[in-house]
Amino acid sequence: MTDVRSPTVAAFFDVDGTLARTTIVHYYVYFRRRRLSPLVGALWQAGLMAKCLYYLVLDKIDRSRLNVVFYRSYAGLPVDDIQALAEDCYRDVLVPRQFVEAPACVAAQQEAGRRIVFVTGSLDFIMAPLARDLKADAVIAPSLEERRGRFTGALTGPPIGDAEKARRMRAYAETHGIDLTSSYAYADSIADLAMLETVGHPRVVNPDRALAAVAGKRGWPLLRWHLAPTGKRGA
């Protein structure tokens, strides 16, 4: 019997906005509020929300720059304490916001013999539980610098967004013998255009207006994924 698996093909998935309706802000807010009393946490979050317009504008201009600026917020937080909350963050933040169709899509790509690679601007330790549960082969994600047990707020390398996602995908493909022309990529934002252009089979998921327009012109498949009803999320 012929083995239909093709270990030289991969399926690359963006995470935030594609596999789940999450952002880097969701995770940070969770970590900070877990370390504050309910009242102080609510006041702190109200102050953070006042900055959200700035973050939204920066995201539209340059998502990679947004990541650099926003991750400075982690400066001074204790590494061990925050990383110990990663499982709780996954359960309480990411799982309830995961699109219903996402796990089945990942599983279908696995069953077709393709390597599963998450390519995300979210931090590596936050993505680890998701990668474990969806059985990803690799995660391309940024890390934060640490000094004397605390985060410095600086990334250990370039932010993984925009063209850097495509560059990291090509590097991964070269190292692992991946045929990018036969590979797949799933993403939701025009900021991920370079990522989608890197493979032969791009797929857009709940795209923003700009990416939807590009997808329409190029004939790329457009997927509409959904959240579970509120009472069933995380079930």
PyRosetta script that sets phi, psi and omega in degrees:
from pyrosetta import init, pose_from_sequence

init()
pose = pose_from_sequence("MTDVRSPTVAAFFDVDGTLARTTIVHYYVYFRRRRLSPLVGALWQAGLMAKCLYYLVLDKIDRSRLNVVFYRSYAGLPVDDIQALAEDCYRDVLVPRQFVEAPACVAAQQEAGRRIVFVTGSLDFIMAPLARDLKADAVIAPSLEERRGRFTGALTGPPIGDAEKARRMRAYAETHGIDLTSSYAYADSIADLAMLETVGHPRVVNPDRALAAVAGKRGWPLLRWHLAPTGKRGA")
pose.set_psi(1, 132.2)
pose.set_omega(1, -178.5)
pose.set_phi(2, -75.6)
pose.set_psi(2, 133.5)
pose.set_omega(2, 176.3)
pose.set_phi(3, -79.1)
pose.set_psi(3, 118.4)
pose.set_omega(3, -175.9)
pose.set_phi(4, -86.1)
pose.set_psi(4, -7.1)
pose.set_omega(4, -179.3)
pose.set_phi(5, -65.9)
pose.set_psi(5, 143.0)
pose.set_omega(5, -179.8)
pose.set_phi(6, -126.7)
pose.set_psi(6, 92.3)
pose.set_omega(6, -175.0)
pose.set_phi(7, -68.6)
pose.set_psi(7, -5.2)
pose.set_omega(7, -179.4)
pose.set_phi(8, -96.3)
pose.set_psi(8, 10.5)
pose.set_omega(8, 179.4)
pose.set_phi(9, -119.6)
pose.set_psi(9, 142.4)
pose.set_omega(9, -179.0)
pose.set_phi(10, -128.8)
pose.set_psi(10, 159.4)
pose.set_omega(10, 170.5)
pose.set_phi(11, -120.4)
pose.set_psi(11, 115.2)
pose.set_omega(11, -178.1)
pose.set_phi(12, -98.3)
pose.set_psi(12, 129.9)
pose.set_omega(12, -178.4)
pose.set_phi(13, -122.1)
pose.set_psi(13, 124.0)
pose.set_omega(13, 161.8)
pose.set_phi(14, -66.7)
pose.set_psi(14, 157.1)
pose.set_omega(14, -177.9)
pose.set_phi(15, -106.8)
pose.set_psi(15, -66.7)
pose.set_omega(15, -174.7)
pose.set_phi(16, -69.5)
pose.set_psi(16, 120.8)
pose.set_omega(16, -177.3)
pose.set_phi(17, 91.8)
pose.set_psi(17, -16.5)
pose.set_omega(17, -178.1)
pose.set_phi(18, -110.7)
pose.set_psi(18, -58.7)
pose.set_omega(18, 176.0)
pose.set_phi(19, -84.7)
pose.set_psi(19, -24.8)
pose.set_omega(19, -178.6)
pose.set_phi(20, -150.6)
pose.set_psi(20, 154.1)
pose.set_omega(20, 177.9)
pose.set_phi(21, -86.2)
pose.set_psi(21, 71.4)
pose.set_omega(21, -177.1)
pose.set_phi(22, -130.7)
pose.set_psi(22, 165.3)
pose.set_omega(22, 173.8)
pose.set_phi(23, -140.2)
pose.set_psi(23, 170.0)
pose.set_omega(23, 177.1)
pose.set_phi(24, -63.8)
pose.set_psi(24, -22.4)
pose.set_omega(24, 179.6)
pose.set_phi(25, -69.7)
pose.set_psi(25, -40.2)
pose.set_omega(25, -179.7)
pose.set_phi(26, -53.7)
pose.set_psi(26, -46.8)
pose.set_omega(26, -176.0)
pose.set_phi(27, -66.9)
pose.set_psi(27, -43.7)
pose.set_omega(27, -178.6)
pose.set_phi(28, -63.2)
pose.set_psi(28, -44.3)
pose.set_omega(28, 178.9)
pose.set_phi(29, -59.2)
pose.set_psi(29, -41.3)
pose.set_omega(29, 179.5)
pose.set_phi(30, -60.6)
pose.set_psi(30, -48.1)
pose.set_omega(30, -178.7)
pose.set_phi(31, -61.6)
pose.set_psi(31, -44.8)
pose.set_omega(31, -177.8)
pose.set_phi(32, -66.5)
pose.set_psi(32, -43.2)
pose.set_omega(32, -176.5)
pose.set_phi(33, -69.3)
pose.set_psi(33, -28.7)
pose.set_omega(33, 176.6)
pose.set_phi(34, -66.9)
pose.set_psi(34, -18.3)
pose.set_omega(34, -177.9)
pose.set_phi(35, -100.7)
pose.set_psi(35, 2.5)
pose.set_omega(35, -177.7)
pose.set_phi(36, -122.5)
pose.set_psi(36, 158.2)
pose.set_omega(36, 173.1)
pose.set_phi(37, -67.7)
pose.set_psi(37, 159.1)
pose.set_omega(37, -179.6)
pose.set_phi(38, -54.2)
pose.set_psi(38, -43.7)
pose.set_omega(38, -178.3)
pose.set_phi(39, -68.3)
pose.set_psi(39, -49.8)
pose.set_omega(39, -179.7)
pose.set_phi(40, -63.4)
pose.set_psi(40, -38.0)
pose.set_omega(40, 179.0)
pose.set_phi(41, -62.4)
pose.set_psi(41, -41.1)
pose.set_omega(41, 179.8)
pose.set_phi(42, -65.5)
pose.set_psi(42, -40.9)
pose.set_omega(42, 178.7)
pose.set_phi(43, -66.4)
pose.set_psi(43, -42.3)
pose.set_omega(43, 178.8)
pose.set_phi(44, -61.9)
pose.set_psi(44, -43.7)
pose.set_omega(44, -178.6)
pose.set_phi(45, -65.6)
pose.set_psi(45, -35.7)
pose.set_omega(45, 177.2)
pose.set_phi(46, -61.4)
pose.set_psi(46, -39.2)
pose.set_omega(46, 177.3)
pose.set_phi(47, -66.0)
pose.set_psi(47, -39.4)
pose.set_omega(47, 178.7)
pose.set_phi(48, -64.9)
pose.set_psi(48, -39.7)
pose.set_omega(48, -178.4)
pose.set_phi(49, -61.3)
pose.set_psi(49, -27.4)
pose.set_omega(49, 178.5)
pose.set_phi(50, -65.7)
pose.set_psi(50, -23.0)
pose.set_omega(50, 179.6)
pose.set_phi(51, -88.8)
pose.set_psi(51, -8.0)
pose.set_omega(51, -171.1)
pose.set_phi(52, -64.2)
pose.set_psi(52, -33.1)
pose.set_omega(52, 178.4)
pose.set_phi(53, -61.1)
pose.set_psi(53, -41.8)
pose.set_omega(53, 177.7)
pose.set_phi(54, -61.4)
pose.set_psi(54, -44.9)
pose.set_omega(54, -179.8)
pose.set_phi(55, -64.8)
pose.set_psi(55, -37.8)
pose.set_omega(55, 179.5)
pose.set_phi(56, -64.9)
pose.set_psi(56, -42.9)
pose.set_omega(56, 179.0)
pose.set_phi(57, -64.7)
pose.set_psi(57, -44.4)
pose.set_omega(57, 180.0)
pose.set_phi(58, -63.1)
pose.set_psi(58, -36.9)
pose.set_omega(58, 178.7)
pose.set_phi(59, -62.1)
pose.set_psi(59, -39.9)
pose.set_omega(59, 179.3)
pose.set_phi(60, -68.3)
pose.set_psi(60, -33.1)
pose.set_omega(60, -177.7)
pose.set_phi(61, -80.7)
pose.set_psi(61, -47.5)
pose.set_omega(61, -173.0)
pose.set_phi(62, -161.3)
pose.set_psi(62, 98.7)
pose.set_omega(62, -176.9)
pose.set_phi(63, -64.4)
pose.set_psi(63, -36.0)
pose.set_omega(63, 179.1)
pose.set_phi(64, -63.1)
pose.set_psi(64, -41.5)
pose.set_omega(64, 177.5)
pose.set_phi(65, -63.6)
pose.set_psi(65, -39.6)
pose.set_omega(65, 176.8)
pose.set_phi(66, -56.4)
pose.set_psi(66, -45.3)
pose.set_omega(66, -179.5)
pose.set_phi(67, -59.4)
pose.set_psi(67, -44.9)
pose.set_omega(67, 179.7)
pose.set_phi(68, -59.9)
pose.set_psi(68, -46.6)
pose.set_omega(68, -177.9)
pose.set_phi(69, -66.9)
pose.set_psi(69, -46.3)
pose.set_omega(69, -174.0)
pose.set_phi(70, -69.0)
pose.set_psi(70, -38.3)
pose.set_omega(70, -177.4)
pose.set_phi(71, -68.1)
pose.set_psi(71, -12.6)
pose.set_omega(71, 172.2)
pose.set_phi(72, -62.9)
pose.set_psi(72, -20.7)
pose.set_omega(72, 179.6)
pose.set_phi(73, -63.7)
pose.set_psi(73, -23.2)
pose.set_omega(73, -179.5)
pose.set_phi(74, -77.8)
pose.set_psi(74, -8.4)
pose.set_omega(74, -176.2)
pose.set_phi(75, -55.6)
pose.set_psi(75, 128.0)
pose.set_omega(75, 177.4)
pose.set_phi(76, 92.0)
pose.set_psi(76, -14.1)
pose.set_omega(76, 179.9)
pose.set_phi(77, -72.7)
pose.set_psi(77, 140.2)
pose.set_omega(77, -178.0)
pose.set_phi(78, -70.4)
pose.set_psi(78, 127.1)
pose.set_omega(78, -175.0)
pose.set_phi(79, -59.3)
pose.set_psi(79, -52.6)
pose.set_omega(79, -174.9)
pose.set_phi(80, -61.8)
pose.set_psi(80, -41.5)
pose.set_omega(80, -178.1)
pose.set_phi(81, -65.5)
pose.set_psi(81, -43.3)
pose.set_omega(81, -177.9)
pose.set_phi(82, -70.2)
pose.set_psi(82, -45.0)
pose.set_omega(82, -179.9)
pose.set_phi(83, -64.9)
pose.set_psi(83, -29.3)
pose.set_omega(83, 177.6)
pose.set_phi(84, -67.5)
pose.set_psi(84, -18.9)
pose.set_omega(84, 179.8)
pose.set_phi(85, -91.0)
pose.set_psi(85, 0.8)
pose.set_omega(85, -174.6)
pose.set_phi(86, -60.6)
pose.set_psi(86, -42.5)
pose.set_omega(86, 179.8)
pose.set_phi(87, -64.7)
pose.set_psi(87, -43.3)
pose.set_omega(87, 178.2)
pose.set_phi(88, -63.0)
pose.set_psi(88, -40.7)
pose.set_omega(88, 179.0)
pose.set_phi(89, -62.0)
pose.set_psi(89, -42.7)
pose.set_omega(89, 177.7)
pose.set_phi(90, -59.5)
pose.set_psi(90, -48.0)
pose.set_omega(90, -177.6)
pose.set_phi(91, -67.1)
pose.set_psi(91, -41.8)
pose.set_omega(91, -171.7)
pose.set_phi(92, -90.3)
pose.set_psi(92, -25.3)
pose.set_omega(92, -175.1)
pose.set_phi(93, -109.9)
pose.set_psi(93, -53.2)
pose.set_omega(93, -172.3)
pose.set_phi(94, -79.5)
pose.set_psi(94, -47.2)
pose.set_omega(94, -177.1)
pose.set_phi(95, -57.9)
pose.set_psi(95, -45.8)
pose.set_omega(95, -179.9)
pose.set_phi(96, -65.2)
pose.set_psi(96, -20.2)
pose.set_omega(96, -178.3)
pose.set_phi(97, -103.4)
pose.set_psi(97, 4.8)
pose.set_omega(97, -179.8)
pose.set_phi(98, -73.1)
pose.set_psi(98, 135.7)
pose.set_omega(98, 178.2)
pose.set_phi(99, -69.5)
pose.set_psi(99, 139.4)
pose.set_omega(99, -175.1)
pose.set_phi(100, -56.9)
pose.set_psi(100, -39.9)
pose.set_omega(100, -174.8)
pose.set_phi(101, -77.7)
pose.set_psi(101, -13.2)
pose.set_omega(101, -172.5)
pose.set_phi(102, -62.5)
pose.set_psi(102, -51.5)
pose.set_omega(102, -178.4)
pose.set_phi(103, -60.5)
pose.set_psi(103, -38.2)
pose.set_omega(103, -179.8)
pose.set_phi(104, -66.5)
pose.set_psi(104, -36.8)
pose.set_omega(104, 178.5)
pose.set_phi(105, -66.0)
pose.set_psi(105, -45.3)
pose.set_omega(105, 178.0)
pose.set_phi(106, -60.6)
pose.set_psi(106, -44.7)
pose.set_omega(106, -179.5)
pose.set_phi(107, -62.7)
pose.set_psi(107, -39.0)
pose.set_omega(107, 179.5)
pose.set_phi(108, -64.0)
pose.set_psi(108, -39.2)
pose.set_omega(108, 177.2)
pose.set_phi(109, -66.8)
pose.set_psi(109, -37.2)
pose.set_omega(109, 177.0)
pose.set_phi(110, -64.5)
pose.set_psi(110, -43.9)
pose.set_omega(110, -178.7)
pose.set_phi(111, -64.7)
pose.set_psi(111, -26.2)
pose.set_omega(111, 176.9)
pose.set_phi(112, -81.2)
pose.set_psi(112, 0.7)
pose.set_omega(112, 176.2)
pose.set_phi(113, 87.0)
pose.set_psi(113, 17.7)
pose.set_omega(113, -177.7)
pose.set_phi(114, -97.1)
pose.set_psi(114, 142.8)
pose.set_omega(114, 176.0)
pose.set_phi(115, -69.7)
pose.set_psi(115, 139.9)
pose.set_omega(115, -179.7)
pose.set_phi(116, -102.1)
pose.set_psi(116, 121.7)
pose.set_omega(116, -178.1)
pose.set_phi(117, -129.4)
pose.set_psi(117, 122.1)
pose.set_omega(117, 174.0)
pose.set_phi(118, -90.0)
pose.set_psi(118, 132.8)
pose.set_omega(118, 180.0)
pose.set_phi(119, -124.4)
pose.set_psi(119, 108.6)
pose.set_omega(119, -168.2)
pose.set_phi(120, -144.9)
pose.set_psi(120, 152.5)
pose.set_omega(120, 174.0)
pose.set_phi(121, -86.2)
pose.set_psi(121, -5.4)
pose.set_omega(121, 178.0)
pose.set_phi(122, -79.2)
pose.set_psi(122, 155.9)
pose.set_omega(122, -171.9)
pose.set_phi(123, -66.6)
pose.set_psi(123, 148.5)
pose.set_omega(123, -173.7)
pose.set_phi(124, -59.2)
pose.set_psi(124, -44.7)
pose.set_omega(124, -176.2)
pose.set_phi(125, -69.9)
pose.set_psi(125, -24.7)
pose.set_omega(125, 176.6)
pose.set_phi(126, -73.4)
pose.set_psi(126, -35.0)
pose.set_omega(126, -177.5)
pose.set_phi(127, -80.7)
pose.set_psi(127, -16.5)
pose.set_omega(127, -174.0)
pose.set_phi(128, -57.1)
pose.set_psi(128, -45.8)
pose.set_omega(128, 179.9)
pose.set_phi(129, -64.3)
pose.set_psi(129, -37.1)
pose.set_omega(129, 177.5)
pose.set_phi(130, -64.6)
pose.set_psi(130, -44.6)
pose.set_omega(130, 179.1)
pose.set_phi(131, -61.0)
pose.set_psi(131, -38.7)
pose.set_omega(131, 178.0)
pose.set_phi(132, -64.5)
pose.set_psi(132, -48.5)
pose.set_omega(132, -175.0)
pose.set_phi(133, -70.2)
pose.set_psi(133, -32.9)
pose.set_omega(133, 178.6)
pose.set_phi(134, -94.5)
pose.set_psi(134, 4.6)
pose.set_omega(134, 174.1)
pose.set_phi(135, 58.2)
pose.set_psi(135, 43.4)
pose.set_omega(135, 176.8)
pose.set_phi(136, -68.1)
pose.set_psi(136, 145.6)
pose.set_omega(136, 177.8)
pose.set_phi(137, -79.6)
pose.set_psi(137, -27.1)
pose.set_omega(137, -178.2)
pose.set_phi(138, -158.3)
pose.set_psi(138, 155.8)
pose.set_omega(138, 175.2)
pose.set_phi(139, -129.7)
pose.set_psi(139, 122.1)
pose.set_omega(139, 174.0)
pose.set_phi(140, -101.3)
pose.set_psi(140, 104.7)
pose.set_omega(140, -173.9)
pose.set_phi(141, -148.1)
pose.set_psi(141, 155.0)
pose.set_omega(141, -179.8)
pose.set_phi(142, -78.9)
pose.set_psi(142, 161.3)
pose.set_omega(142, 175.0)
pose.set_phi(143, -124.2)
pose.set_psi(143, 153.3)
pose.set_omega(143, 175.8)
pose.set_phi(144, -97.0)
pose.set_psi(144, 143.8)
pose.set_omega(144, 174.6)
pose.set_phi(145, -67.2)
pose.set_psi(145, 148.7)
pose.set_omega(145, 177.8)
pose.set_phi(146, -125.8)
pose.set_psi(146, 143.5)
pose.set_omega(146, 177.0)
pose.set_phi(147, -147.3)
pose.set_psi(147, 120.8)
pose.set_omega(147, -179.7)
pose.set_phi(148, 51.6)
pose.set_psi(148, 43.6)
pose.set_omega(148, 173.6)
pose.set_phi(149, 81.7)
pose.set_psi(149, 6.3)
pose.set_omega(149, 179.9)
pose.set_phi(150, -130.5)
pose.set_psi(150, 152.3)
pose.set_omega(150, 175.4)
pose.set_phi(151, -72.5)
pose.set_psi(151, 142.3)
pose.set_omega(151, 177.7)
pose.set_phi(152, -88.7)
pose.set_psi(152, -17.9)
pose.set_omega(152, -175.8)
pose.set_phi(153, 92.5)
pose.set_psi(153, -3.8)
pose.set_omega(153, 178.3)
pose.set_phi(154, -103.2)
pose.set_psi(154, 146.6)
pose.set_omega(154, 176.4)
pose.set_phi(155, -80.2)
pose.set_psi(155, 152.0)
pose.set_omega(155, 179.2)
pose.set_phi(156, -77.6)
pose.set_psi(156, -12.4)
pose.set_omega(156, 179.4)
pose.set_phi(157, -155.9)
pose.set_psi(157, -167.7)
pose.set_omega(157, 179.6)
pose.set_phi(158, -62.6)
pose.set_psi(158, 147.6)
pose.set_omega(158, 174.0)
pose.set_phi(159, -62.3)
pose.set_psi(159, 143.5)
pose.set_omega(159, -177.1)
pose.set_phi(160, -95.0)
pose.set_psi(160, 91.6)
pose.set_omega(160, 179.0)
pose.set_phi(161, -160.7)
pose.set_psi(161, 167.9)
pose.set_omega(161, 176.1)
pose.set_phi(162, 51.8)
pose.set_psi(162, -129.8)
pose.set_omega(162, -176.1)
pose.set_phi(163, -67.0)
pose.set_psi(163, -24.4)
pose.set_omega(163, -179.6)
pose.set_phi(164, -65.4)
pose.set_psi(164, -33.2)
pose.set_omega(164, 176.0)
pose.set_phi(165, -60.3)
pose.set_psi(165, -46.4)
pose.set_omega(165, -180.0)
pose.set_phi(166, -63.6)
pose.set_psi(166, -41.0)
pose.set_omega(166, 179.9)
pose.set_phi(167, -62.8)
pose.set_psi(167, -43.1)
pose.set_omega(167, -179.5)
pose.set_phi(168, -68.3)
pose.set_psi(168, -34.5)
pose.set_omega(168, 176.3)
pose.set_phi(169, -64.3)
pose.set_psi(169, -43.4)
pose.set_omega(169, 179.8)
pose.set_phi(170, -65.0)
pose.set_psi(170, -38.8)
pose.set_omega(170, 178.3)
pose.set_phi(171, -65.3)
pose.set_psi(171, -41.6)
pose.set_omega(171, 178.1)
pose.set_phi(172, -63.2)
pose.set_psi(172, -43.3)
pose.set_omega(172, -179.3)
pose.set_phi(173, -61.9)
pose.set_psi(173, -41.4)
pose.set_omega(173, -179.8)
pose.set_phi(174, -65.6)
pose.set_psi(174, -41.1)
pose.set_omega(174, -178.7)
pose.set_phi(175, -68.0)
pose.set_psi(175, -36.0)
pose.set_omega(175, -173.7)
pose.set_phi(176, -106.7)
pose.set_psi(176, 8.9)
pose.set_omega(176, 177.4)
pose.set_phi(177, 66.4)
pose.set_psi(177, 37.0)
pose.set_omega(177, -178.4)
pose.set_phi(178, -85.5)
pose.set_psi(178, 133.5)
pose.set_omega(178, 174.5)
pose.set_phi(179, -87.7)
pose.set_psi(179, 102.0)
pose.set_omega(179, -176.1)
pose.set_phi(180, -68.1)
pose.set_psi(180, -29.3)
pose.set_omega(180, -179.7)
pose.set_phi(181, -67.5)
pose.set_psi(181, -22.2)
pose.set_omega(181, 178.1)
pose.set_phi(182, -101.3)
pose.set_psi(182, -0.4)
pose.set_omega(182, -174.7)
pose.set_phi(183, -92.7)
pose.set_psi(183, 170.0)
pose.set_omega(183, -175.6)
pose.set_phi(184, -118.7)
pose.set_psi(184, 154.2)
pose.set_omega(184, 172.6)
pose.set_phi(185, -144.1)
pose.set_psi(185, 140.3)
pose.set_omega(185, -179.7)
pose.set_phi(186, -123.6)
pose.set_psi(186, 128.4)
pose.set_omega(186, -179.4)
pose.set_phi(187, -157.3)
pose.set_psi(187, 166.3)
pose.set_omega(187, -173.0)
pose.set_phi(188, -120.1)
pose.set_psi(188, -13.8)
pose.set_omega(188, -168.6)
pose.set_phi(189, -122.7)
pose.set_psi(189, 151.5)
pose.set_omega(189, 175.2)
pose.set_phi(190, -61.6)
pose.set_psi(190, -23.1)
pose.set_omega(190, 175.7)
pose.set_phi(191, -64.7)
pose.set_psi(191, -18.4)
pose.set_omega(191, -179.9)
pose.set_phi(192, -98.6)
pose.set_psi(192, 14.3)
pose.set_omega(192, -176.6)
pose.set_phi(193, -59.1)
pose.set_psi(193, -44.3)
pose.set_omega(193, 179.8)
pose.set_phi(194, -61.3)
pose.set_psi(194, -36.9)
pose.set_omega(194, 176.8)
pose.set_phi(195, -61.3)
pose.set_psi(195, -46.0)
pose.set_omega(195, -178.8)
pose.set_phi(196, -67.3)
pose.set_psi(196, -36.4)
pose.set_omega(196, -179.2)
pose.set_phi(197, -71.3)
pose.set_psi(197, -13.3)
pose.set_omega(197, -176.6)
pose.set_phi(198, -76.3)
pose.set_psi(198, -21.6)
pose.set_omega(198, -175.9)
pose.set_phi(199, -112.7)
pose.set_psi(199, 167.8)
pose.set_omega(199, 179.1)
pose.set_phi(200, -83.3)
pose.set_psi(200, -17.0)
pose.set_omega(200, -176.2)
pose.set_phi(201, -130.5)
pose.set_psi(201, 75.9)
pose.set_omega(201, 177.7)
pose.set_phi(202, -75.7)
pose.set_psi(202, 145.7)
pose.set_omega(202, 176.6)
pose.set_phi(203, -133.6)
pose.set_psi(203, 129.8)
pose.set_omega(203, 179.4)
pose.set_phi(204, -105.0)
pose.set_psi(204, 135.2)
pose.set_omega(204, -175.6)
pose.set_phi(205, -118.4)
pose.set_psi(205, 120.2)
pose.set_omega(205, 179.5)
pose.set_phi(206, 42.8)
pose.set_psi(206, 55.6)
pose.set_omega(206, -169.9)
pose.set_phi(207, -70.9)
pose.set_psi(207, 154.0)
pose.set_omega(207, 170.2)
pose.set_phi(208, -70.7)
pose.set_psi(208, 171.6)
pose.set_omega(208, -172.7)
pose.set_phi(209, -59.6)
pose.set_psi(209, -42.3)
pose.set_omega(209, -177.5)
pose.set_phi(210, -65.6)
pose.set_psi(210, -43.1)
pose.set_omega(210, -179.9)
pose.set_phi(211, -70.0)
pose.set_psi(211, -35.7)
pose.set_omega(211, 177.6)
pose.set_phi(212, -60.8)
pose.set_psi(212, -38.7)
pose.set_omega(212, 179.6)
pose.set_phi(213, -65.9)
pose.set_psi(213, -43.7)
pose.set_omega(213, 178.5)
pose.set_phi(214, -63.4)
pose.set_psi(214, -44.7)
pose.set_omega(214, -179.0)
pose.set_phi(215, -61.1)
pose.set_psi(215, -40.1)
pose.set_omega(215, 179.1)
pose.set_phi(216, -63.5)
pose.set_psi(216, -41.8)
pose.set_omega(216, -179.7)
pose.set_phi(217, -67.1)
pose.set_psi(217, -35.0)
pose.set_omega(217, -174.6)
pose.set_phi(218, -96.1)
pose.set_psi(218, -3.7)
pose.set_omega(218, 178.6)
pose.set_phi(219, 73.4)
pose.set_psi(219, 27.0)
pose.set_omega(219, 178.5)
pose.set_phi(220, -77.4)
pose.set_psi(220, 139.8)
pose.set_omega(220, 176.4)
pose.set_phi(221, -59.7)
pose.set_psi(221, 138.0)
pose.set_omega(221, -179.8)
pose.set_phi(222, -116.5)
pose.set_psi(222, 123.9)
pose.set_omega(222, -177.4)
pose.set_phi(223, -108.5)
pose.set_psi(223, 135.7)
pose.set_omega(223, 175.4)
pose.set_phi(224, -110.1)
pose.set_psi(224, 107.7)
pose.set_omega(224, 179.9)
pose.set_phi(225, -104.6)
pose.set_psi(225, 158.5)
pose.set_omega(225, -169.6)
pose.set_phi(226, -132.3)
pose.set_psi(226, 154.6)
pose.set_omega(226, 170.9)
pose.set_phi(227, -84.5)
pose.set_psi(227, 151.0)
pose.set_omega(227, 174.8)
pose.set_phi(228, -69.0)
pose.set_psi(228, 154.5)
pose.set_omega(228, 173.4)
pose.set_phi(229, -53.6)
pose.set_psi(229, 148.9)
pose.set_omega(229, -171.8)
pose.set_phi(230, -49.9)
pose.set_psi(230, -43.4)
pose.set_omega(230, -177.5)
pose.set_phi(231, -70.8)
pose.set_psi(231, -13.6)
pose.set_omega(231, -176.7)
pose.set_phi(232, -108.9)
pose.set_psi(232, -2.0)
pose.set_omega(232, -177.6)
pose.set_phi(233, -65.9)
pose.set_psi(233, 137.3)
pose.set_omega(233, 178.9)
pose.set_phi(234, 80.5)
pose.set_psi(234, 1.0)
pose.set_omega(234, -178.3)
pose.set_phi(235, -75.0)
pose.dump_pdb("model.pdb")
